[in-house]
Amino acid sequence: MPAELGAEINGRLAARTLSSTLPVQIWARRPEAATAWVRLLATLNEGAILDERLRELVRLRIASFTQCRTCQIGRKSDTVSEQDIACLSSDDESFTPREQVALRYADNFSADWFAVDDATYRELAEHFTVEEIVELQMFSAMMLAGGRLALVQRAWVDDEVEPVLGV
C-alpha cells in the first residue's frame, strides 16, 4: 500500500470516518483514486457542516438500502443509540423534524430518486441552509456509492465469503 494512502487510512480510522480498512485495501489497487475517495470522506465527515448525529442517522439509513455489512455494523458516532437504529424511520417522533426530513431525503435518494422534486427542496429549505443541502446530497451520494461498492466487492470479513478481489 502506498504510504500516502496508508497515512490517510490511519487518520480516518482515528477520526472514525472509516470503521474498516477492507474496502480501501481493495480500492488501493487504484491508489490515487482510493486516496481521493478517502479524502472526500474526511471532508464530508471531519470537515462537515452537518452535525455528527444527523450524518450518522443518514449513513445508517442508507446502509439499510445498500445492505453493506461493513456500513451496517460500523458506528461513526456515539450520538446515535441502538434504540435510534431500531426505529430508524423518517416518521418516528423520537427524531427531530430536521432529522426526519434528512431521513426522508435519504430514503428517496436511495430508493425513489425520482421522488426528489421541488416539494422535497422546499421541505429541506425549511430546516437546512443551501450549503447544508448540498452537503447532505454529497454525503448521501458517497454513502450510497461506497456501500454499494463495498457490497458488490464483498468487502467484509466473513467466515463463509472471501472478498471478491482476494484482499
C-alpha positions in Angstrom: 0.0 0.0 0.0 1.4 3.4 -0.9 2.5 5.5 2.2 0.2 8.4 1.3 -2.9 6.2 1.2 -1.8 4.4 4.4 -1.5 7.7 6.2 -4.9 8.7 5.0 -6.4 5.4 6.2 -4.8 5.7 9.6 -6.0 9.3 10.0 -9.6 8.3 9.0 -9.6 5.3 11.4 -8.5 7.5 14.3 -11.3 10.0 13.4 -13.9 7.2 13.0 -14.5 8.2 9.4 -13.6 4.6 8.4 -14.6 1.6 10.5 -13.0 -1.0 8.3 -9.9 -0.9 6.1 -11.0 -3.8 3.9 -12.9 -1.8 1.2 -10.0 0.7 1.0 -7.5 -2.2 0.7 -9.4 -3.3 -2.4 -9.5 0.2 -3.8 -5.8 0.5 -3.1 -5.3 -1.2 -6.5 -6.0 2.3 -7.8 -4.1 4.3 -5.1 -4.7 7.8 -6.4 -8.5 7.2 -6.7 -8.6 5.5 -3.3 -6.7 8.4 -1.7 -9.1 10.9 -3.3 -12.1 8.9 -2.1 -10.8 8.7 1.5 -10.0 12.4 1.5 -13.5 13.3 0.3 -15.0 11.1 3.1 -12.8 13.1 5.5 -14.1 16.4 4.2 -17.7 15.2 4.4 -17.2 13.9 7.9 -14.4 15.6 9.7 -15.0 19.0 8.0 -18.8 18.7 7.9 -21.2 21.5 8.5 -24.0 18.9 9.2 -23.9 17.7 12.7 -22.5 14.3 13.6 -25.8 12.7 14.8 -27.6 13.7 11.6 -24.8 12.3 9.4 -24.8 9.0 11.3 -28.6 8.6 11.1 -28.5 9.3 7.3 -25.5 6.9 6.9 -27.2 4.1 8.7 -30.5 4.7 6.9 -28.7 4.5 3.5 -26.9 1.3 4.7 -30.3 -0.3 5.2 -30.7 0.1 1.4 -27.2 -0.8 0.3 -27.2 -3.8 2.6 -23.4 -3.3 3.1 -22.4 -5.3 6.2 -19.5 -3.0 6.9 -21.7 0.0 6.8 -24.5 -1.5 8.9 -22.1 -2.8 11.6 -19.8 0.2 11.8 -20.6 3.1 14.2 -19.2 6.5 13.5 -20.8 8.3 16.4 -21.9 7.7 19.9 -24.7 10.2 19.5 -26.9 7.5 17.9 -28.2 4.8 20.2 -29.2 1.3 19.4 -32.8 2.4 20.1 -32.4 5.1 17.4 -31.3 2.4 15.0 -34.1 0.1 15.9 -36.7 2.7 14.9 -34.8 4.4 12.1 -37.7 5.8 10.2 -38.4 9.2 8.9 -41.8 9.3 10.6 -40.6 8.3 14.1 -41.3 11.0 16.6 -38.2 10.3 18.5 -36.3 12.2 15.8 -36.3 15.9 15.4 -38.1 17.5 12.5 -34.7 18.2 10.9 -33.7 14.6 11.3 -37.0 13.3 9.9 -36.6 15.5 6.8 -33.0 14.2 6.3 -34.1 10.6 6.7 -36.9 11.1 4.2 -34.4 12.6 1.8 -32.1 9.6 2.4 -34.9 7.2 1.7 -35.8 8.9 -1.6 -32.2 9.4 -2.6 -31.6 5.6 -2.1 -34.8 4.1 -3.4 -37.0 6.6 -5.2 -34.8 9.3 -6.6 -37.5 10.5 -9.0 -39.5 11.5 -5.9 -36.9 14.1 -5.1 -38.8 17.1 -6.5 -39.5 20.8 -5.9 -41.5 19.9 -2.8 -38.6 18.0 -1.4 -36.3 21.0 -1.8 -38.9 23.3 -0.2 -39.1 20.9 2.8 -35.3 20.7 3.0 -35.1 24.5 2.9 -37.3 24.8 5.9 -34.6 23.0 8.0 -31.3 23.4 6.2 -29.2 26.1 4.5 -28.4 25.7 0.8 -24.8 24.7 1.9 -26.2 22.1 4.2 -28.5 20.7 1.5 -25.5 20.4 -0.9 -23.5 18.6 1.8 -26.4 16.3 2.5 -26.6 15.4 -1.2 -22.9 14.8 -1.4 -22.8 12.8 1.8 -25.8 10.7 0.7 -24.1 10.1 -2.7 -20.9 8.9 -1.0 -22.7 6.7 1.4 -24.8 5.1 -1.3 -21.9 4.6 -3.7 -19.5 3.4 -1.0 -22.0 1.0 0.5 -23.0 -0.4 -2.9 -19.3 -0.7 -3.9 -18.3 -2.5 -0.7 -21.2 -4.9 -1.1 -20.6 -5.9 -4.7 -16.9 -6.3 -3.9 -17.8 -8.4 -0.9 -15.6 -6.1 1.2 -16.4 -7.6 4.5 -14.9 -10.1 6.8 -17.0 -13.2 6.8 -16.1 -16.8 7.6 -18.0 -18.1 4.5 -17.3 -15.5 1.9 -13.9 -14.3 0.6 -13.7 -10.8 -0.7 -14.2 -10.9 -4.4 -10.7 -9.5 -5.2 -8.9 -11.7 -2.7 -7.6 -9.0 -0.4 
